[in-house]
């Protein structure tokens, strides 16, 4: 009998006139995967083969807008989900009601958007967790205990879903069973098969598996999905390409991301038009075709777009690839290549009258603590030769050692995004809020920009939330706190003067945080109203048997 190896993951859900959804599964052999819902909605798909593994993305049609229906998964007509002895509530597909303009009155439906980044897999049951309880695991446990509790309408995972360069003890044991870890890349993953170990570990936790089966998710990669500091600079990339294991790592990273994360980001219509998806499914083994695609994407990042758009009623999400789309040549550095930047601009400015809120998801924060921002801009100037070749060599070494590669390290791109946000927020049909959602930096904060010229009508905020399940050293915590201080600001300005960095078009201040710990942020959107909350995980009491729980530590109105 065919078994369900991983999943199901509920990915895309659309509540418009013909409700649709997609559900991702991995199986242990080729089969027809089918989803059946209460009320008659259904879908099926034949699995496709990549590197010895079988996958299917099942399109579900016939869903009624504004309803919640339980579903089951069948493989070759045999039900495999939910398991017979499942302790969890039924997995459901909840479709939003069709979007209509509204003032946010009592009859207006709410949209709950939860987001975060940087998640090590949960510790095995019964083992101590060195970084504390996992926020996703804890959220799932809370929803299981109280099925009537408010749950996210979508979960936005902003990078580092897996750590290819920081593997667990369990994964290292699996790696050691197939190769000598004394040889490069050592205890890091080396190929596609080893990437599957990371997803097995990350998505097999029973609570997290159930959560991802019943809450739609949007995903994007960050550096650790491939390797720390991925695409920091042109010289970094040139050096990595000399390493004998690098090509297999990057190709496997792109291939596995396409299978496990990217496909589910797309709508059924986008999937139907995707030539690569059609080619992979048409072949008895799609590995060769997918590998050819990865080779092309590595050689010419501009030939593929990992960014995507999702509309949730009158809220638009633009998920922006700030890793693979970079232009790295010194003197021309951009965090987005020209075509990618045009696409983001077009999507941000299209149909403004149909939007109450614009969310821009980028794994890397646009607004950092001012000292950190100025240090990165200074470093970019040095590495670019502003102070001569000796300073340039020092700047490159520092850039790699201190991870100075956020938006601030690409000053032209930083200013282009500032200009775009001002333009989006200043038109006659400006959204109520423009929120930049980010992670990466292993803490959370809220920052708000002030333009030196006219301030946009929309409320523009940087919302950073990280980690979901990870840690940060005390020294880095203190550094981030200092980065917001007056003394830190003055030091940052001194760096900027030394680097002859041009004045910024915006200034900003921290209006919330910093908060440290495993955590999730949630935006609650009703009409043009917006409310933000931050929930952190609190350890359970082992003696009393109390479980870990999510505790709201901050709540604020972004738009009344």
Secondary structure, DSSP 8 states (H G I E B T S, - for coil): ---EEEEEEEEEEE-SSSEEEEEEEEESS--EEEEEETTS-EEEEE-EEETTEEEEEEEEEEE-TT-EEEEEEEETTEEEES-TT--S---EEE-----------TTS--EEEEEE--B-----TTS--TT---HHHHHHHHHHH-TTS---SEEEE-S-SS-TTS--HHHHHHHHTTS-TTSTTTTS--SHHHHHHHHHHHH-SHHHHHHHHHS-EEE---GGGT-TTTT--HHHHHHHTTSTTHHHHHHHHHHHHIIIIIHHHS-HHHHHT-HHHHHHHHSS--HHHHHHHHHHHHH-GGG----EEEEETTEEEEEE--STT-B-STTS-BSS-HHHHHHHHHHHHTTGGG-SEEEEEESS-SS--HHHHHHHHHHHHHHTTTT-HHHHHHHHHHHHHTT--SGGGSHHHHHHHHHHHHHHTTSTT--SEEEEEE--SSSEEEEEEEESS---SSEEEEEE---SB----HHHHHHHHHHHSHHHHHHHHHHHHHTT----SEEEEEEEEEE-SSEEEEEEEETTEEEEEEEEEE---TTTT---EEEEEEEEEEE-
